[in-house]
Amino acid sequence: MKLFGVIPPMVTPFKENGDVDFDALQVLVLFLRDRVDGLFVCGSYGSGPMMSLDERMAVTEKTLEFVDGKLPVVVHTGAASSRDAARLSSHAAAIGAVAVSAVAPYYFHHNSEGVLEYYRAIMASVPPNYPVYVYHNPRFSGYEIDMKTMRELADIGIAGVKDATFDIAKFSAYRRDLAPHGFDVVLGTESIWLSARALGAEAFIPGLANAFPELCTRLHREGMKDDYGRAQETQFTVNKIRDIMYLAGSTQQAVYAMLSIRGIVQSRPRSPFLAASADAITAMKKSLDELGVL
């Protein structure tokens, strides 16, 4: 199995009291369902590490229910412990997710043997040949997985990597050294899709696609057609929107604000993330209007 297309890391909507807003989750899933190629749930945008295991499993269950078989769902199952990551992975595989992806165990900094042990535990918790992806995000795990360890992970049967390093040289090395052996190399951002596509990427996991799925899908299709002239224009527009996102304080906070600005769904992030201020939302809307994407 290889992932394909636009697979947004879906945000998890929360109520003002911090509870998961399952009604808003349904609205968001139904909005995205006909506009993208898959969903990636409970990741960084999805606030997975900020939820309890029971909440993460409930969000996964409800997402699969709302998707109703019309999209593949990949579940982020990374945790601080091997035991929790294995429990989440076993659950996701049992209820119909097409794959799981786990960030390296976070908070503590683990050596390569610890990282390998963690992914072995995940693989042991799912059926044979079930796809398990590394989610490589050193900013959030707190440390790099070096190329030697990534090769060892490929050798023990890890299916691929969601590369969220924002490092095109590292992405190129994965494509050069690992992809020829069947290792699926998936881009974890919209910001460098065109560069990654030139290196053979076929799937990306763009946070912006929560609020602007049509634009991200257009960018993907232009890249897949090798229409680099149009794709360059679309990539520049995408990156201008990314600049606007930081008016909210972070890209995660911005997605909730942009969903509201577009009239898709009203929700908020979970504390300690703060909802974008009224001034920030006004500034974002003005900039998006000027860019002509609303």
ChimeraX commands (.cxc) that place a marker at each C-alpha (Angstrom):
marker #1 position 0.00,0.00,0.00 radius 0.5
marker #1 position 1.09,3.55,-0.75 radius 0.5
marker #1 position -0.71,6.74,0.21 radius 0.5
marker #1 position -1.87,9.03,-2.57 radius 0.5
marker #1 position -3.14,12.55,-2.90 radius 0.5
marker #1 position -4.25,15.17,-0.40 radius 0.5
marker #1 position -4.65,13.77,3.12 radius 0.5
marker #1 position -5.26,16.65,5.52 radius 0.5
marker #1 position -4.22,16.27,9.15 radius 0.5
marker #1 position -7.73,17.03,10.32 radius 0.5
marker #1 position -8.19,19.32,13.31 radius 0.5
marker #1 position -10.29,18.07,16.18 radius 0.5
marker #1 position -13.04,20.58,17.03 radius 0.5
marker #1 position -13.50,21.39,20.71 radius 0.5
marker #1 position -16.23,23.13,22.66 radius 0.5
marker #1 position -15.61,26.14,24.88 radius 0.5
marker #1 position -15.42,23.84,27.92 radius 0.5
marker #1 position -12.69,21.76,26.25 radius 0.5
marker #1 position -14.79,18.70,25.37 radius 0.5
marker #1 position -14.55,17.20,21.91 radius 0.5
marker #1 position -17.32,18.65,19.73 radius 0.5
marker #1 position -18.53,15.60,17.83 radius 0.5
marker #1 position -21.27,17.55,16.03 radius 0.5
marker #1 position -18.65,19.94,14.63 radius 0.5
marker #1 position -16.43,16.96,13.82 radius 0.5
marker #1 position -19.21,15.52,11.68 radius 0.5
marker #1 position -19.66,18.82,9.84 radius 0.5
marker #1 position -15.92,19.01,9.14 radius 0.5
marker #1 position -15.64,15.40,7.96 radius 0.5
marker #1 position -18.60,15.81,5.61 radius 0.5
marker #1 position -17.11,19.04,4.24 radius 0.5
marker #1 position -13.76,17.37,3.55 radius 0.5
marker #1 position -15.09,14.00,2.41 radius 0.5
marker #1 position -15.74,14.96,-1.21 radius 0.5
marker #1 position -12.81,17.35,-1.55 radius 0.5
marker #1 position -9.72,15.35,-0.51 radius 0.5
marker #1 position -8.20,11.90,-0.93 radius 0.5
marker #1 position -8.00,10.79,2.70 radius 0.5
marker #1 position -7.88,11.97,6.30 radius 0.5
marker #1 position -5.09,11.88,8.88 radius 0.5
marker #1 position -6.61,12.09,12.36 radius 0.5
marker #1 position -5.36,12.76,15.89 radius 0.5
marker #1 position -2.01,14.14,14.74 radius 0.5
marker #1 position -0.47,17.49,15.61 radius 0.5
marker #1 position -3.25,19.53,14.00 radius 0.5
marker #1 position -5.70,17.06,15.49 radius 0.5
marker #1 position -4.38,17.64,19.04 radius 0.5
marker #1 position -3.84,13.91,19.53 radius 0.5
marker #1 position -1.19,14.30,22.26 radius 0.5
marker #1 position -3.53,16.70,24.13 radius 0.5
marker #1 position -6.33,14.13,24.36 radius 0.5
marker #1 position -6.77,11.07,26.54 radius 0.5
marker #1 position -6.49,7.65,24.91 radius 0.5
marker #1 position -10.27,7.22,25.19 radius 0.5
marker #1 position -10.85,10.57,23.45 radius 0.5
marker #1 position -8.43,9.68,20.67 radius 0.5
marker #1 position -10.17,6.37,20.09 radius 0.5
marker #1 position -13.59,8.05,20.13 radius 0.5
marker #1 position -12.48,10.63,17.55 radius 0.5
marker #1 position -11.13,7.82,15.36 radius 0.5
marker #1 position -14.37,5.85,15.67 radius 0.5
marker #1 position -16.57,8.83,14.88 radius 0.5
marker #1 position -14.40,9.90,11.94 radius 0.5
marker #1 position -14.67,6.46,10.39 radius 0.5
marker #1 position -18.43,6.50,10.99 radius 0.5
marker #1 position -18.82,9.91,9.31 radius 0.5
marker #1 position -16.50,9.00,6.42 radius 0.5
marker #1 position -18.75,5.99,5.75 radius 0.5
marker #1 position -16.17,4.18,3.68 radius 0.5
marker #1 position -15.76,7.03,1.18 radius 0.5
marker #1 position -12.20,7.95,2.19 radius 0.5
marker #1 position -9.19,6.13,3.63 radius 0.5
marker #1 position -8.39,7.20,7.18 radius 0.5
marker #1 position -4.88,7.16,8.64 radius 0.5
marker #1 position -4.63,7.45,12.41 radius 0.5
marker #1 position -1.80,9.04,14.34 radius 0.5
marker #1 position -1.08,6.73,17.26 radius 0.5
marker #1 position 2.16,8.20,18.61 radius 0.5
marker #1 position 2.50,8.49,22.38 radius 0.5
marker #1 position 5.10,8.88,25.11 radius 0.5
marker #1 position 5.05,5.13,25.80 radius 0.5
marker #1 position 5.17,2.03,23.64 radius 0.5
marker #1 position 2.20,0.60,25.51 radius 0.5
marker #1 position -0.10,3.54,24.73 radius 0.5
marker #1 position 1.04,3.71,21.10 radius 0.5
marker #1 position 0.39,-0.02,20.70 radius 0.5
marker #1 position -3.08,0.26,22.26 radius 0.5
marker #1 position -4.07,3.10,19.94 radius 0.5
marker #1 position -2.64,1.27,16.92 radius 0.5
marker #1 position -4.43,-1.99,17.68 radius 0.5
marker #1 position -7.71,-0.10,18.04 radius 0.5
marker #1 position -7.28,1.83,14.79 radius 0.5
marker #1 position -6.44,-1.28,12.81 radius 0.5
marker #1 position -9.37,-3.22,14.30 radius 0.5
marker #1 position -12.00,-0.62,13.37 radius 0.5
marker #1 position -10.98,0.00,9.77 radius 0.5
marker #1 position -8.24,2.61,9.51 radius 0.5
marker #1 position -6.08,1.89,6.45 radius 0.5
marker #1 position -2.83,2.65,8.28 radius 0.5
marker #1 position -1.37,4.11,11.44 radius 0.5
marker #1 position 1.41,6.65,11.76 radius 0.5
marker #1 position 3.27,7.36,14.98 radius 0.5
marker #1 position 5.56,10.18,15.96 radius 0.5
marker #1 position 8.64,8.97,17.82 radius 0.5
marker #1 position 8.10,8.63,21.59 radius 0.5
marker #1 position 8.16,12.15,22.95 radius 0.5
marker #1 position 9.12,14.07,26.11 radius 0.5
marker #1 position 12.16,11.87,26.82 radius 0.5
marker #1 position 14.92,11.68,24.21 radius 0.5
marker #1 position 15.43,8.07,23.18 radius 0.5
marker #1 position 18.36,6.43,21.42 radius 0.5
marker #1 position 17.97,4.35,18.28 radius 0.5
marker #1 position 17.41,1.11,20.20 radius 0.5
marker #1 position 14.58,2.68,22.17 radius 0.5
marker #1 position 13.02,4.06,18.99 radius 0.5
marker #1 position 13.23,0.66,17.31 radius 0.5
marker #1 position 11.67,-1.02,20.36 radius 0.5
marker #1 position 8.79,1.47,20.27 radius 0.5
marker #1 position 7.98,0.81,16.61 radius 0.5
marker #1 position 8.37,-2.95,17.11 radius 0.5
marker #1 position 5.70,-2.73,19.83 radius 0.5
marker #1 position 3.38,-0.90,17.45 radius 0.5
marker #1 position 3.94,-3.46,14.70 radius 0.5
marker #1 position 3.29,-6.31,17.11 radius 0.5
marker #1 position -0.08,-4.78,18.03 radius 0.5
marker #1 position -1.50,-4.81,14.48 radius 0.5
marker #1 position -2.09,-7.62,11.97 radius 0.5
marker #1 position 0.86,-8.84,9.85 radius 0.5
marker #1 position 1.66,-6.53,6.91 radius 0.5
marker #1 position -0.63,-3.80,8.25 radius 0.5
marker #1 position 0.92,-0.44,7.25 radius 0.5
marker #1 position 2.73,1.41,10.04 radius 0.5
marker #1 position 4.31,4.76,9.18 radius 0.5
marker #1 position 6.88,6.78,11.07 radius 0.5
marker #1 position 5.70,10.35,11.61 radius 0.5
marker #1 position 9.03,12.16,11.64 radius 0.5
marker #1 position 8.54,15.51,13.36 radius 0.5
marker #1 position 11.69,16.36,15.33 radius 0.5
marker #1 position 10.25,19.66,16.55 radius 0.5
marker #1 position 7.51,17.81,18.42 radius 0.5
marker #1 position 9.26,14.58,19.41 radius 0.5
marker #1 position 12.31,16.61,20.47 radius 0.5
marker #1 position 14.94,14.69,18.50 radius 0.5
marker #1 position 15.88,13.45,15.04 radius 0.5
marker #1 position 15.58,9.91,13.79 radius 0.5
marker #1 position 18.83,9.54,11.87 radius 0.5
marker #1 position 19.07,7.87,8.48 radius 0.5
marker #1 position 20.69,4.72,9.89 radius 0.5
marker #1 position 17.74,4.21,12.24 radius 0.5
marker #1 position 15.25,5.00,9.47 radius 0.5
marker #1 position 16.87,2.30,7.31 radius 0.5
marker #1 position 16.60,-0.15,10.22 radius 0.5
marker #1 position 12.93,0.74,10.60 radius 0.5
marker #1 position 12.40,0.02,6.91 radius 0.5
marker #1 position 14.22,-3.30,7.35 radius 0.5
marker #1 position 11.90,-4.43,10.16 radius 0.5
marker #1 position 8.83,-3.72,8.02 radius 0.5
marker #1 position 7.80,-0.11,8.64 radius 0.5
marker #1 position 5.80,0.91,5.56 radius 0.5
marker #1 position 6.97,4.49,5.16 radius 0.5
marker #1 position 7.46,7.91,6.66 radius 0.5
marker #1 position 5.42,11.06,6.97 radius 0.5
marker #1 position 8.25,13.55,6.69 radius 0.5
marker #1 position 7.42,16.74,8.60 radius 0.5
marker #1 position 10.99,18.02,8.88 radius 0.5
marker #1 position 10.39,20.79,6.28 radius 0.5
marker #1 position 13.85,19.78,5.00 radius 0.5
marker #1 position 13.82,19.12,1.26 radius 0.5
marker #1 position 17.35,17.68,1.40 radius 0.5
marker #1 position 16.19,15.08,3.94 radius 0.5
marker #1 position 13.10,14.33,1.85 radius 0.5
marker #1 position 15.39,13.86,-1.15 radius 0.5
marker #1 position 17.57,11.43,0.80 radius 0.5
marker #1 position 14.53,9.38,1.80 radius 0.5
marker #1 position 13.38,9.28,-1.81 radius 0.5
marker #1 position 16.86,8.33,-3.04 radius 0.5
marker #1 position 17.80,5.72,-0.46 radius 0.5
marker #1 position 14.52,4.27,0.82 radius 0.5
marker #1 position 11.78,4.72,-1.79 radius 0.5
marker #1 position 13.42,2.38,-4.35 radius 0.5
marker #1 position 12.98,-0.45,-1.82 radius 0.5
marker #1 position 9.24,0.13,-1.43 radius 0.5
marker #1 position 9.38,2.57,1.50 radius 0.5
marker #1 position 6.56,5.10,1.08 radius 0.5
marker #1 position 7.83,8.67,1.50 radius 0.5
marker #1 position 4.98,11.11,2.19 radius 0.5
marker #1 position 5.39,14.86,2.57 radius 0.5
marker #1 position 4.05,16.28,5.83 radius 0.5
marker #1 position 3.45,19.88,4.72 radius 0.5
marker #1 position 1.94,21.89,1.87 radius 0.5
marker #1 position 4.77,24.43,1.93 radius 0.5
marker #1 position 7.21,22.52,-0.32 radius 0.5
marker #1 position 4.88,20.24,-2.29 radius 0.5
marker #1 position 6.15,21.31,-5.70 radius 0.5
marker #1 position 9.77,20.61,-4.75 radius 0.5
marker #1 position 8.79,17.26,-3.29 radius 0.5
marker #1 position 6.76,16.36,-6.36 radius 0.5
marker #1 position 9.82,16.98,-8.54 radius 0.5
marker #1 position 11.51,14.32,-6.39 radius 0.5
marker #1 position 8.68,11.85,-6.96 radius 0.5
marker #1 position 6.21,12.56,-4.12 radius 0.5
marker #1 position 2.65,11.39,-4.72 radius 0.5
marker #1 position 1.01,12.21,-1.38 radius 0.5
marker #1 position 1.11,15.03,1.11 radius 0.5
marker #1 position -0.51,15.83,4.43 radius 0.5
marker #1 position -1.27,19.57,4.34 radius 0.5
marker #1 position -2.71,21.34,7.38 radius 0.5
marker #1 position -4.05,24.09,5.16 radius 0.5
marker #1 position -6.33,21.55,3.46 radius 0.5
marker #1 position -8.59,21.61,6.54 radius 0.5
marker #1 position -9.85,25.03,5.46 radius 0.5
marker #1 position -8.78,25.18,1.79 radius 0.5
marker #1 position -9.03,21.60,0.50 radius 0.5
marker #1 position -9.85,22.69,-3.05 radius 0.5
marker #1 position -6.65,24.73,-3.32 radius 0.5
marker #1 position -4.47,21.93,-1.97 radius 0.5
marker #1 position -6.13,19.40,-4.28 radius 0.5
marker #1 position -5.51,21.71,-7.24 radius 0.5
marker #1 position -1.87,22.00,-6.23 radius 0.5
marker #1 position -1.56,18.23,-6.00 radius 0.5
marker #1 position -3.22,17.56,-9.36 radius 0.5
marker #1 position -1.12,20.18,-11.14 radius 0.5
marker #1 position 1.99,18.58,-9.70 radius 0.5
marker #1 position 0.89,15.08,-10.68 radius 0.5
marker #1 position 0.34,16.30,-14.25 radius 0.5
marker #1 position 3.85,17.80,-14.22 radius 0.5
marker #1 position 2.20,21.13,-14.96 radius 0.5
marker #1 position 4.91,22.97,-13.10 radius 0.5
marker #1 position 4.03,26.43,-14.40 radius 0.5
marker #1 position 0.51,26.37,-12.94 radius 0.5
marker #1 position 1.69,24.43,-9.90 radius 0.5
marker #1 position 4.25,27.12,-9.16 radius 0.5
marker #1 position 1.54,29.79,-9.14 radius 0.5
marker #1 position -0.64,27.67,-6.88 radius 0.5
marker #1 position 2.30,26.90,-4.58 radius 0.5
marker #1 position 3.02,30.61,-4.20 radius 0.5
marker #1 position -0.64,31.24,-3.32 radius 0.5
marker #1 position -0.55,28.43,-0.76 radius 0.5
marker #1 position 2.59,29.84,0.81 radius 0.5
marker #1 position 1.09,33.33,0.98 radius 0.5
marker #1 position -1.83,31.83,2.90 radius 0.5
marker #1 position 0.66,30.15,5.21 radius 0.5
marker #1 position 2.12,33.59,5.93 radius 0.5
marker #1 position -1.38,34.82,6.78 radius 0.5
marker #1 position -1.88,31.87,9.13 radius 0.5
marker #1 position 0.75,33.20,11.51 radius 0.5
marker #1 position -1.45,36.22,12.24 radius 0.5
marker #1 position -3.34,33.82,14.51 radius 0.5
marker #1 position -0.19,32.87,16.41 radius 0.5
marker #1 position 0.30,29.39,14.97 radius 0.5
marker #1 position -0.86,27.35,12.00 radius 0.5
marker #1 position -2.95,25.16,14.31 radius 0.5
marker #1 position -4.83,28.14,15.75 radius 0.5
marker #1 position -5.18,29.62,12.26 radius 0.5
marker #1 position -7.01,26.59,10.86 radius 0.5
marker #1 position -9.82,26.94,13.40 radius 0.5
marker #1 position -10.08,30.65,12.54 radius 0.5
marker #1 position -10.07,30.00,8.79 radius 0.5
marker #1 position -12.79,27.37,9.11 radius 0.5
marker #1 position -14.87,30.02,10.85 radius 0.5
marker #1 position -14.00,32.72,8.31 radius 0.5
marker #1 position -15.10,30.44,5.48 radius 0.5
marker #1 position -18.34,29.58,7.30 radius 0.5
marker #1 position -17.56,25.86,7.39 radius 0.5
marker #1 position -17.68,25.16,11.12 radius 0.5
marker #1 position -17.41,27.08,14.37 radius 0.5
marker #1 position -15.09,25.46,16.90 radius 0.5
marker #1 position -12.01,26.16,18.93 radius 0.5
marker #1 position -8.69,24.54,19.83 radius 0.5
marker #1 position -8.09,22.85,23.16 radius 0.5
marker #1 position -6.37,24.78,25.94 radius 0.5
marker #1 position -3.57,25.79,26.33 radius 0.5
marker #1 position -4.00,26.77,22.68 radius 0.5
marker #1 position -6.03,29.97,22.52 radius 0.5
marker #1 position -8.67,30.84,19.96 radius 0.5
marker #1 position -7.51,33.54,17.55 radius 0.5
marker #1 position -8.42,37.03,18.74 radius 0.5
marker #1 position -11.09,39.10,17.01 radius 0.5
marker #1 position -8.38,41.44,15.72 radius 0.5
marker #1 position -6.39,38.52,14.30 radius 0.5
marker #1 position -9.49,37.09,12.59 radius 0.5
marker #1 position -10.28,40.49,11.07 radius 0.5
marker #1 position -6.71,40.85,9.79 radius 0.5
marker #1 position -6.74,37.31,8.40 radius 0.5
marker #1 position -10.04,37.82,6.61 radius 0.5
marker #1 position -8.82,41.08,5.07 radius 0.5
marker #1 position -5.60,39.44,3.84 radius 0.5
marker #1 position -7.45,36.41,2.45 radius 0.5
marker #1 position -9.91,38.73,0.67 radius 0.5
marker #1 position -7.04,40.67,-0.86 radius 0.5
marker #1 position -5.48,37.40,-2.04 radius 0.5
marker #1 position -8.79,36.46,-3.68 radius 0.5
marker #1 position -9.23,33.05,-2.07 radius 0.5
marker #1 position -12.49,33.64,-0.19 radius 0.5
marker link #1:1,2 radius 0.2
marker link #1:2,3 radius 0.2
marker link #1:3,4 radius 0.2
marker link #1:4,5 radius 0.2
marker link #1:5,6 radius 0.2
marker link #1:6,7 radius 0.2
marker link #1:7,8 radius 0.2
marker link #1:8,9 radius 0.2
marker link #1:9,10 radius 0.2
marker link #1:10,11 radius 0.2
marker link #1:11,12 radius 0.2
marker link #1:12,13 radius 0.2
marker link #1:13,14 radius 0.2
marker link #1:14,15 radius 0.2
marker link #1:15,16 radius 0.2
marker link #1:16,17 radius 0.2
marker link #1:17,18 radius 0.2
marker link #1:18,19 radius 0.2
marker link #1:19,20 radius 0.2
marker link #1:20,21 radius 0.2
marker link #1:21,22 radius 0.2
marker link #1:22,23 radius 0.2
marker link #1:23,24 radius 0.2
marker link #1:24,25 radius 0.2
marker link #1:25,26 radius 0.2
marker link #1:26,27 radius 0.2
marker link #1:27,28 radius 0.2
marker link #1:28,29 radius 0.2
marker link #1:29,30 radius 0.2
marker link #1:30,31 radius 0.2
marker link #1:31,32 radius 0.2
marker link #1:32,33 radius 0.2
marker link #1:33,34 radius 0.2
marker link #1:34,35 radius 0.2
marker link #1:35,36 radius 0.2
marker link #1:36,37 radius 0.2
marker link #1:37,38 radius 0.2
marker link #1:38,39 radius 0.2
marker link #1:39,40 radius 0.2
marker link #1:40,41 radius 0.2
marker link #1:41,42 radius 0.2
marker link #1:42,43 radius 0.2
marker link #1:43,44 radius 0.2
marker link #1:44,45 radius 0.2
marker link #1:45,46 radius 0.2
marker link #1:46,47 radius 0.2
marker link #1:47,48 radius 0.2
marker link #1:48,49 radius 0.2
marker link #1:49,50 radius 0.2
marker link #1:50,51 radius 0.2
marker link #1:51,52 radius 0.2
marker link #1:52,53 radius 0.2
marker link #1:53,54 radius 0.2
marker link #1:54,55 radius 0.2
marker link #1:55,56 radius 0.2
marker link #1:56,57 radius 0.2
marker link #1:57,58 radius 0.2
marker link #1:58,59 radius 0.2
marker link #1:59,60 radius 0.2
marker link #1:60,61 radius 0.2
marker link #1:61,62 radius 0.2
marker link #1:62,63 radius 0.2
marker link #1:63,64 radius 0.2
marker link #1:64,65 radius 0.2
marker link #1:65,66 radius 0.2
marker link #1:66,67 radius 0.2
marker link #1:67,68 radius 0.2
marker link #1:68,69 radius 0.2
marker link #1:69,70 radius 0.2
marker link #1:70,71 radius 0.2
marker link #1:71,72 radius 0.2
marker link #1:72,73 radius 0.2
marker link #1:73,74 radius 0.2
marker link #1:74,75 radius 0.2
marker link #1:75,76 radius 0.2
marker link #1:76,77 radius 0.2
marker link #1:77,78 radius 0.2
marker link #1:78,79 radius 0.2
marker link #1:79,80 radius 0.2
marker link #1:80,81 radius 0.2
marker link #1:81,82 radius 0.2
marker link #1:82,83 radius 0.2
marker link #1:83,84 radius 0.2
marker link #1:84,85 radius 0.2
marker link #1:85,86 radius 0.2
marker link #1:86,87 radius 0.2
marker link #1:87,88 radius 0.2
marker link #1:88,89 radius 0.2
marker link #1:89,90 radius 0.2
marker link #1:90,91 radius 0.2
marker link #1:91,92 radius 0.2
marker link #1:92,93 radius 0.2
marker link #1:93,94 radius 0.2
marker link #1:94,95 radius 0.2
marker link #1:95,96 radius 0.2
marker link #1:96,97 radius 0.2
marker link #1:97,98 radius 0.2
marker link #1:98,99 radius 0.2
marker link #1:99,100 radius 0.2
marker link #1:100,101 radius 0.2
marker link #1:101,102 radius 0.2
marker link #1:102,103 radius 0.2
marker link #1:103,104 radius 0.2
marker link #1:104,105 radius 0.2
marker link #1:105,106 radius 0.2
marker link #1:106,107 radius 0.2
marker link #1:107,108 radius 0.2
marker link #1:108,109 radius 0.2
marker link #1:109,110 radius 0.2
marker link #1:110,111 radius 0.2
marker link #1:111,112 radius 0.2
marker link #1:112,113 radius 0.2
marker link #1:113,114 radius 0.2
marker link #1:114,115 radius 0.2
marker link #1:115,116 radius 0.2
marker link #1:116,117 radius 0.2
marker link #1:117,118 radius 0.2
marker link #1:118,119 radius 0.2
marker link #1:119,120 radius 0.2
marker link #1:120,121 radius 0.2
marker link #1:121,122 radius 0.2
marker link #1:122,123 radius 0.2
marker link #1:123,124 radius 0.2
marker link #1:124,125 radius 0.2
marker link #1:125,126 radius 0.2
marker link #1:126,127 radius 0.2
marker link #1:127,128 radius 0.2
marker link #1:128,129 radius 0.2
marker link #1:129,130 radius 0.2
marker link #1:130,131 radius 0.2
marker link #1:131,132 radius 0.2
marker link #1:132,133 radius 0.2
marker link #1:133,134 radius 0.2
marker link #1:134,135 radius 0.2
marker link #1:135,136 radius 0.2
marker link #1:136,137 radius 0.2
marker link #1:137,138 radius 0.2
marker link #1:138,139 radius 0.2
marker link #1:139,140 radius 0.2
marker link #1:140,141 radius 0.2
marker link #1:141,142 radius 0.2
marker link #1:142,143 radius 0.2
marker link #1:143,144 radius 0.2
marker link #1:144,145 radius 0.2
marker link #1:145,146 radius 0.2
marker link #1:146,147 radius 0.2
marker link #1:147,148 radius 0.2
marker link #1:148,149 radius 0.2
marker link #1:149,150 radius 0.2
marker link #1:150,151 radius 0.2
marker link #1:151,152 radius 0.2
marker link #1:152,153 radius 0.2
marker link #1:153,154 radius 0.2
marker link #1:154,155 radius 0.2
marker link #1:155,156 radius 0.2
marker link #1:156,157 radius 0.2
marker link #1:157,158 radius 0.2
marker link #1:158,159 radius 0.2
marker link #1:159,160 radius 0.2
marker link #1:160,161 radius 0.2
marker link #1:161,162 radius 0.2
marker link #1:162,163 radius 0.2
marker link #1:163,164 radius 0.2
marker link #1:164,165 radius 0.2
marker link #1:165,166 radius 0.2
marker link #1:166,167 radius 0.2
marker link #1:167,168 radius 0.2
marker link #1:168,169 radius 0.2
marker link #1:169,170 radius 0.2
marker link #1:170,171 radius 0.2
marker link #1:171,172 radius 0.2
marker link #1:172,173 radius 0.2
marker link #1:173,174 radius 0.2
marker link #1:174,175 radius 0.2
marker link #1:175,176 radius 0.2
marker link #1:176,177 radius 0.2
marker link #1:177,178 radius 0.2
marker link #1:178,179 radius 0.2
marker link #1:179,180 radius 0.2
marker link #1:180,181 radius 0.2
marker link #1:181,182 radius 0.2
marker link #1:182,183 radius 0.2
marker link #1:183,184 radius 0.2
marker link #1:184,185 radius 0.2
marker link #1:185,186 radius 0.2
marker link #1:186,187 radius 0.2
marker link #1:187,188 radius 0.2
marker link #1:188,189 radius 0.2
marker link #1:189,190 radius 0.2
marker link #1:190,191 radius 0.2
marker link #1:191,192 radius 0.2
marker link #1:192,193 radius 0.2
marker link #1:193,194 radius 0.2
marker link #1:194,195 radius 0.2
marker link #1:195,196 radius 0.2
marker link #1:196,197 radius 0.2
marker link #1:197,198 radius 0.2
marker link #1:198,199 radius 0.2
marker link #1:199,200 radius 0.2
marker link #1:200,201 radius 0.2
marker link #1:201,202 radius 0.2
marker link #1:202,203 radius 0.2
marker link #1:203,204 radius 0.2
marker link #1:204,205 radius 0.2
marker link #1:205,206 radius 0.2
marker link #1:206,207 radius 0.2
marker link #1:207,208 radius 0.2
marker link #1:208,209 radius 0.2
marker link #1:209,210 radius 0.2
marker link #1:210,211 radius 0.2
marker link #1:211,212 radius 0.2
marker link #1:212,213 radius 0.2
marker link #1:213,214 radius 0.2
marker link #1:214,215 radius 0.2
marker link #1:215,216 radius 0.2
marker link #1:216,217 radius 0.2
marker link #1:217,218 radius 0.2
marker link #1:218,219 radius 0.2
marker link #1:219,220 radius 0.2
marker link #1:220,221 radius 0.2
marker link #1:221,222 radius 0.2
marker link #1:222,223 radius 0.2
marker link #1:223,224 radius 0.2
marker link #1:224,225 radius 0.2
marker link #1:225,226 radius 0.2
marker link #1:226,227 radius 0.2
marker link #1:227,228 radius 0.2
marker link #1:228,229 radius 0.2
marker link #1:229,230 radius 0.2
marker link #1:230,231 radius 0.2
marker link #1:231,232 radius 0.2
marker link #1:232,233 radius 0.2
marker link #1:233,234 radius 0.2
marker link #1:234,235 radius 0.2
marker link #1:235,236 radius 0.2
marker link #1:236,237 radius 0.2
marker link #1:237,238 radius 0.2
marker link #1:238,239 radius 0.2
marker link #1:239,240 radius 0.2
marker link #1:240,241 radius 0.2
marker link #1:241,242 radius 0.2
marker link #1:242,243 radius 0.2
marker link #1:243,244 radius 0.2
marker link #1:244,245 radius 0.2
marker link #1:245,246 radius 0.2
marker link #1:246,247 radius 0.2
marker link #1:247,248 radius 0.2
marker link #1:248,249 radius 0.2
marker link #1:249,250 radius 0.2
marker link #1:250,251 radius 0.2
marker link #1:251,252 radius 0.2
marker link #1:252,253 radius 0.2
marker link #1:253,254 radius 0.2
marker link #1:254,255 radius 0.2
marker link #1:255,256 radius 0.2
marker link #1:256,257 radius 0.2
marker link #1:257,258 radius 0.2
marker link #1:258,259 radius 0.2
marker link #1:259,260 radius 0.2
marker link #1:260,261 radius 0.2
marker link #1:261,262 radius 0.2
marker link #1:262,263 radius 0.2
marker link #1:263,264 radius 0.2
marker link #1:264,265 radius 0.2
marker link #1:265,266 radius 0.2
marker link #1:266,267 radius 0.2
marker link #1:267,268 radius 0.2
marker link #1:268,269 radius 0.2
marker link #1:269,270 radius 0.2
marker link #1:270,271 radius 0.2
marker link #1:271,272 radius 0.2
marker link #1:272,273 radius 0.2
marker link #1:273,274 radius 0.2
marker link #1:274,275 radius 0.2
marker link #1:275,276 radius 0.2
marker link #1:276,277 radius 0.2
marker link #1:277,278 radius 0.2
marker link #1:278,279 radius 0.2
marker link #1:279,280 radius 0.2
marker link #1:280,281 radius 0.2
marker link #1:281,282 radius 0.2
marker link #1:282,283 radius 0.2
marker link #1:283,284 radius 0.2
marker link #1:284,285 radius 0.2
marker link #1:285,286 radius 0.2
marker link #1:286,287 radius 0.2
marker link #1:287,288 radius 0.2
marker link #1:288,289 radius 0.2
marker link #1:289,290 radius 0.2
marker link #1:290,291 radius 0.2
marker link #1:291,292 radius 0.2
marker link #1:292,293 radius 0.2
marker link #1:293,294 radius 0.2
view
